[in-house]
Amino acid sequence: MKKAACFLILFVFISTVSCTRYYIHRIIKNKDEIANLARDKDIVVEHERKHYTLRTYKVTNGSTNEYFFEKEEDGTYTLKRDTIEFRPDDIINIDPDRDNYPIELCDYYQKVTQILEFYNIQGLIGRKYKNYPNLEFTIFLNNGNIVEYMSETDDRNDIERYKEIEKGWFLYKGKP
């Protein structure tokens, strides 16, 4: 009985590690799609906490649009509330002043969540700084792992907290 339990635990651990590597490899292989999705956006699709948000931001003036969604039983999303600082939202090409704005926005979020779920991602944060043109992004996988893409790592103080898995791609290790 003990051998079976040990084998089961080992199998689950190996499966989890293999699955994580598979998704990370898939993300790196399709990094252009992930980068385009992350550009000037934060996206959260966290089913356990029922937290569904999209944030778009303009680097030039620091303004932010925030959208909060609710997931329906049929798997679609409805707009719960929003905070709009710039119009139109040219980051996602949706104008809050149009009559069909909520439908367009929910359709956009639905498509984005399908892409994230394909990559096993529950959160994606894109960062692009005013004086730093390179895009960096953080990916939160469904299994709790964190993967970051950092094009320039020379000036990072906390790089020892990461394991480089490919040039520019790092897996967060936690506290050193």
C-alpha positions as CSV (number, residue, x, y, z in Angstrom):
1,M,0.0,0.0,0.0
2,K,2.8,2.4,0.9
3,K,4.6,1.7,-2.4
4,A,1.4,2.4,-4.4
5,A,1.0,5.8,-2.5
6,C,4.6,6.7,-3.1
7,F,4.3,5.8,-6.8
8,L,1.2,7.8,-7.1
9,I,2.8,10.9,-5.5
10,L,5.9,10.5,-7.7
11,F,3.7,10.1,-10.8
12,V,1.7,13.3,-10.0
13,F,4.9,15.2,-9.3
14,I,6.5,14.1,-12.6
15,S,3.3,14.8,-14.5
16,T,3.1,18.3,-13.1
17,V,6.7,19.1,-13.9
18,S,6.4,17.7,-17.4
19,C,3.1,19.6,-18.0
20,T,4.7,22.8,-16.8
21,R,7.7,22.3,-19.1
22,Y,5.3,21.6,-22.0
23,Y,3.4,24.8,-21.4
24,I,6.5,26.9,-20.9
25,H,8.0,25.5,-24.1
26,R,4.7,26.3,-26.0
27,I,4.7,29.9,-24.6
28,I,8.4,30.4,-25.7
29,K,7.8,28.9,-29.1
30,N,4.9,31.3,-29.6
31,K,6.4,34.3,-27.8
32,D,5.3,36.8,-30.6
33,E,1.7,36.0,-30.0
34,I,2.1,36.3,-26.2
35,A,4.1,39.6,-26.6
36,N,1.3,41.1,-28.8
37,L,-1.3,40.0,-26.3
38,A,0.7,41.5,-23.4
39,R,1.6,44.8,-25.0
40,D,0.2,47.6,-22.8
41,K,-2.2,45.2,-21.0
42,D,-2.7,43.3,-17.8
43,I,-5.1,40.3,-18.2
44,V,-6.4,38.1,-15.4
45,V,-8.5,35.0,-15.8
46,E,-8.5,33.5,-12.3
47,H,-11.4,31.0,-12.1
48,E,-10.9,29.9,-8.5
49,R,-11.4,33.4,-7.1
50,K,-13.8,34.4,-10.0
51,H,-11.5,37.3,-10.8
52,Y,-11.7,38.4,-14.4
53,T,-10.1,41.7,-15.4
54,L,-8.5,43.5,-18.3
55,R,-6.4,46.7,-17.9
56,T,-5.1,48.7,-20.8
57,Y,-2.7,51.6,-20.4
58,K,-1.0,54.3,-22.3
59,V,2.7,54.6,-21.6
60,T,2.9,58.1,-22.9
61,N,0.6,59.7,-20.4
62,G,0.0,57.1,-17.7
63,S,-3.7,56.8,-18.2
64,T,-5.4,53.4,-17.6
65,N,-8.7,51.8,-18.6
66,E,-9.9,49.0,-16.4
67,Y,-12.6,46.4,-17.2
68,F,-14.1,44.0,-14.7
69,F,-16.1,40.9,-16.0
70,E,-18.3,38.3,-14.6
71,K,-18.3,34.8,-16.0
72,E,-21.7,33.4,-16.8
73,E,-22.7,29.7,-16.4
74,D,-22.6,29.2,-20.2
75,G,-18.9,30.3,-20.2
76,T,-19.4,33.8,-21.7
77,Y,-18.5,37.0,-19.9
78,T,-20.5,40.1,-19.1
79,L,-19.1,43.5,-18.3
80,K,-19.6,44.2,-14.6
81,R,-18.0,47.6,-14.4
82,D,-15.3,49.7,-16.0
83,T,-13.1,52.7,-15.3
84,I,-12.3,54.7,-18.4
85,E,-9.5,57.3,-18.6
86,F,-8.9,57.4,-22.3
87,R,-11.2,57.1,-25.3
88,P,-11.2,55.3,-27.6
89,D,-9.3,52.4,-26.2
90,D,-6.9,52.1,-29.1
91,I,-4.9,49.4,-27.3
92,I,-7.8,46.9,-27.9
93,N,-9.5,49.0,-30.7
94,I,-12.8,49.4,-28.8
95,D,-14.6,52.7,-28.3
96,P,-16.6,53.0,-25.1
97,D,-18.8,55.6,-26.7
98,R,-20.3,53.1,-29.3
99,D,-23.7,51.5,-28.6
100,N,-22.4,47.9,-28.9
101,Y,-19.3,48.6,-26.7
102,P,-20.2,46.1,-23.9
103,I,-20.7,43.3,-26.5
104,E,-17.5,44.1,-28.4
105,L,-15.5,44.3,-25.1
106,C,-16.9,40.9,-23.9
107,D,-16.2,39.3,-27.2
108,Y,-12.6,40.6,-27.1
109,Y,-12.2,39.3,-23.5
110,Q,-13.7,35.9,-24.5
111,K,-11.1,35.5,-27.3
112,V,-8.3,36.6,-25.1
113,T,-9.3,34.1,-22.4
114,Q,-9.4,31.3,-24.9
115,I,-5.8,32.1,-26.0
116,L,-4.6,32.3,-22.3
117,E,-6.3,29.0,-21.5
118,F,-4.6,27.3,-24.5
119,Y,-1.3,28.3,-22.9
120,N,-2.4,27.4,-19.4
121,I,-2.1,31.1,-18.3
122,Q,-4.2,32.7,-15.7
123,G,-2.5,36.1,-15.7
124,L,-0.4,38.2,-18.1
125,I,1.2,41.5,-17.3
126,G,2.9,43.5,-20.0
127,R,5.3,46.3,-19.1
128,K,6.7,48.9,-21.4
129,Y,8.3,51.9,-19.9
130,K,8.3,55.4,-21.3
131,N,12.1,55.7,-21.5
132,Y,12.6,52.0,-22.1
133,P,11.1,50.8,-25.4
134,N,11.5,47.0,-24.9
135,L,8.5,45.0,-23.8
136,E,8.8,42.8,-20.7
137,F,6.0,40.6,-19.4
138,T,5.1,38.3,-16.6
139,I,3.1,35.2,-17.1
140,F,1.2,33.5,-14.2
141,L,0.6,29.9,-15.1
142,N,-2.5,28.0,-13.7
143,N,-0.2,25.7,-11.6
144,G,1.3,28.7,-9.7
145,N,4.5,29.0,-11.6
146,I,5.7,32.4,-12.8
147,V,7.5,32.9,-16.0
148,E,9.0,36.3,-17.1
149,Y,10.4,37.6,-20.3
150,M,13.1,40.2,-19.7
151,S,15.0,41.5,-22.7
152,E,17.6,43.3,-20.6
153,T,18.6,41.6,-17.3
154,D,21.9,43.5,-16.6
155,D,20.3,46.1,-14.3
156,R,18.0,43.8,-12.4
157,N,18.7,43.5,-8.7
158,D,16.7,40.3,-8.1
159,I,17.9,38.2,-11.0
160,E,19.2,35.5,-8.5
161,R,15.5,34.8,-7.8
162,Y,15.1,33.4,-11.3
163,K,16.3,30.4,-13.3
164,E,17.0,31.2,-16.9
165,I,15.3,28.7,-19.1
166,E,16.1,30.3,-22.4
167,K,17.7,33.6,-23.4
168,G,15.5,36.3,-21.9
169,W,13.1,33.7,-20.4
170,F,13.1,33.1,-16.6
171,L,11.3,30.9,-14.2
172,Y,10.7,32.5,-10.8
173,K,12.3,30.5,-8.0
174,G,11.1,32.5,-5.1
175,K,13.4,33.7,-2.3
176,P,17.1,33.0,-2.7
